[in-house]
């Protein structure tokens, strides 16, 4: 079944452009970009938590050795989302059936593989356990070792491939070395020069280096495998739904390869300022910010601002607000005012922990966002102006109404009928003798 993109929303981590981005893919799939170096911990917006909670219970897929799973679990705990079962690795070699030569670029762009630590360990005759004993012993007995010998042995390590798939065999490793030779990289030099050879390869084959699928020999080869990995993830998610954890650099490719379109519609928010006489209602958020907030939240697709305001207020406080008066729009938020319906306030524990009725002037004493504080003060000022106007005009209007009543009485009397004005008697109900017969 073809998965259609119904909404694309992403939320940017402060540290990196794509780390922690969340793509909602239909109603049952979420894809999260991860980095081995960076955590996912952050407070998600309320509308994201609501949608992610329905998806997370279906479980999740991870890549390679699934070393980023603890980060996902931490993110879910922080946002009070129940996470379903681990459905396992989505990029196993036996499932992808790809030529692992496509992963050669990892050796020349991955940070830890450019360091001297691993080549030096191999030259010193130390095996970290990721290389077969037979291959390692054959390497140790070889005389006049070159950088090519070291790189070939490293390529057979189980550390290679997408996050720990089995390494290359000798033939595959030799193909990688041929690509390096054709690119002009000198690899048949003493083994002690291995690190400089690797860096030279990175510069020639991967301009700017990094985990990219560039227009270079190894980069072109990697695109094939990377695409198959992404297709493998999407195939599994289509069947079961749930969360897919994948390297953050894959997100843009996922969008392009599956024909997705970014939803340019601005995220809309409605907030409601509820008055009880001269006091307003504020709510204390349950997330990490612990800010004080107003009732309301994100407006859903096909909802008007007012409909979203009523729904969110009901969900958060159990209050039914009917008449909403538009106050103002500030950026993507519309503010409304209304009167307290005099019913019991019941909070949702996962969203708010407390509520207070305060004088609007006291909002300066509470931690809240500036845009909300300004709206509260504007609402109070507008209410004061209306009250003042009413106090100033009411005596005059009452006097006008009294004068109008006297004028009406003077002009038309009090009704009724008799021989001479004023007509104070009721008209007779007796039929006239000249009237036509009844029936």
Secondary structure as UniProt FT lines:
FT   TURN            19..20
FT   STRAND          22..25
FT   TURN            26..28
FT   STRAND          29..34
FT   HELIX           46..56
FT   TURN            57..58
FT   STRAND          60..62
FT   TURN            64..65
FT   TURN            67..68
FT   HELIX           69..78
FT   TURN            79..80
FT   STRAND          86..89
FT   HELIX           93..96
FT   HELIX           100..103
FT   HELIX           105..109
FT   HELIX           111..114
FT   HELIX           116..123
FT   TURN            124..125
FT   HELIX           133..141
FT   HELIX           147..155
FT   TURN            158..163
FT   HELIX           170..182
FT   TURN            183..184
FT   HELIX           191..193
FT   HELIX           194..205
FT   TURN            207..208
FT   HELIX           217..240
FT   STRAND          242..247
FT   HELIX           248..250
FT   HELIX           251..257
FT   TURN            258..259
FT   STRAND          269..276
FT   TURN            277..278
FT   STRAND          279..285
FT   TURN            288..289
FT   STRAND          292..293
FT   STRAND          295..298
FT   TURN            301..302
FT   HELIX           305..317
FT   STRAND          325..330
FT   TURN            331..332
FT   STRAND          333..339
FT   TURN            349..351
FT   STRAND          352..359
FT   HELIX           360..365
FT   HELIX           370..412
FT   TURN            413..414
FT   TURN            433..434
//
